[in-house]
Amino acid sequence: MDAGRLLHDLFFDYTLRTVALGAMALGTVSGTLGAFAVLRKQSLLGDAISHAALPGIVLAFMLTGAKDPLILVLGAAIAGWIGTLGVMWIVRQSRLPEDSALGIVLSVFFGVGLVLLTFVQREPTASQAGLNTFLFGQAATLVMEDVVVIAGLGSVALAVVALFWKEFKLLAFDREFGGSLGIGMRRMDVLLTTVLVVAIVIGLQTVGVVLMSAMVVAPAAAARQWTDSLGVMVMLSAAFGALGGVTGAVASSTTTGIPTGPAIVLAVTLVVAVSLVFAPRRGLAWEWVRHRRNQQQVRTGAILTDLYALARQHTDRGHGHPVAVLEAMDAKRGGVRRTLAVLEGDGLAKREADDSWSLTAAGEQAALAAIARRNPDDG
C-alpha cells in the first residue's frame, strides 16, 4: 500500500481511524503516567494492576449483565485499585519486599479472574461472548464509543497530573522533603496510583491484560534515555506512546493476520530499541563512540610520552625512532601505526624519510602536557 493511500485511509477509513485514535489516546495517557512509575522503580506495578483488573471486569459483567465499556472499565478500575492497595498493605504490614507483594497480588487476582471468566463462559447465554478478549486485547473491535471512554477518562488522569505536578514530582524524587513541606505524601501516593490505575484499565480492551504493562513501561523507558528533565521525559513518553499506538494500528491494518494489540506493543518496543542504541549520552552507539575516543586518547598520550622519552636520549630532538621500538616499549598496546597517523594529521608527529617518527614542536608541548596530567604532583 502506498503512503498516499495509507494516509487517506488513516483519516477517512472508519475502522482504521477509530483504532488509531484509541491507540493514540491510550499511548499518550499510559506514557505520561508510566514516566512516574519508571522513575519510582514501580515498573511491575503496571503489570500487577492490569492483571488485577481482570476479576473486576468479569464481576462488573456478572452484576450488570451488560458489556458497556464504561461499566467494565469501572469494574476493572475498582479491582485494580483494590489490588494496588493490597500491595501497599502487604509491604507495610510484613517484611516482604515490594516485588514479592506485586507478584502475590498479580497471581492471586489474575487466578481469580480466570476462574470467574471460565465460570461465566460456561453459562448457556451468548451475552458473555467477547469478555475473553480482555486477556490479549482486540483493538480492531473498538468503536467510537470506546474511544470516547478512553479519551474522557484519560483526560481526567492527565488533568490530575497537571494539577498535582509539583507534588508528584516530589513523590518521584524526594518523598521525605515533600513530607517536610507538609504535603501528605501517602495521599499523593494513593492519588498517583489511582490515576495510574485509570491509565491502565482504559487500555485493557486495546492491548489486553497480558500486554498492557508494556504500554506503561516501554514509552517511559525510551524517553528516559533521551533526557534528565522530568517535564521533557513526560512529554517524550507521551509522544512515544502515541507514536507506537498509531504505528501499530497502521501496521496491523496493512498486514494480514497481525493482531492490533501485539502490533502496538511491538511498535513501542521498537522505539525503546532505537532509544537504547541511538539516544545521546545513554545510547549504546554513542557509548561505543565515546569508548573508542577515550581509547584513542589514551593511546595518543602514551605514544606522545614514549616519543618524548626517546627524544630526550638524543641531542637532536628531530631524530627519528622506528615503529618497532615504539611497539616494543609496550607490547600490549596495539594500533601504534594508526595512532602515529592520527598524530601526524594533528601536526604533533612527523614521519622521517626512513619511516621513523619524531615529535614536532607542538608534539613536544603536548607530550609535556600529557606527562603533567599523568603525574600532577611532579609539577
Secondary structure, 3 states (H helix, E strand, C coil): CCHHHHHHHHHHCHHHHHHHHHHHHHHHHHHHHHHHHHHCCCHHHHHHHHHHHHHHHHHHHHHHCCCCHHHHHHHHHHHHHHHHHHHHHHHHHCCCCHHHHHHHHHHHHHHHHHHHHHHHHCCCCCCCCCCCHHHHCCHHHCCHHHHHHHHHHHHHHHHHHHHCHHHHHHHHHCHHHHHHCCCCHHHHHHHHHHHHHHHHHCCHHHHHHHHHHHHHHHHHHHHHCCCCCHHHHHHHHHHHHHHHHHHHHHHHHHCCCCCHHHHHHHHHHHHHHHHHHHCCCCCHHHHHHHHHHHHHHHHHHHHHHHHHHHHCCCCCCCCCECHHHHHHHCCCCCCHHHHHHHHHHCCCEEECCCCCEEECHHHHHHHHHHHHHHCHHHC
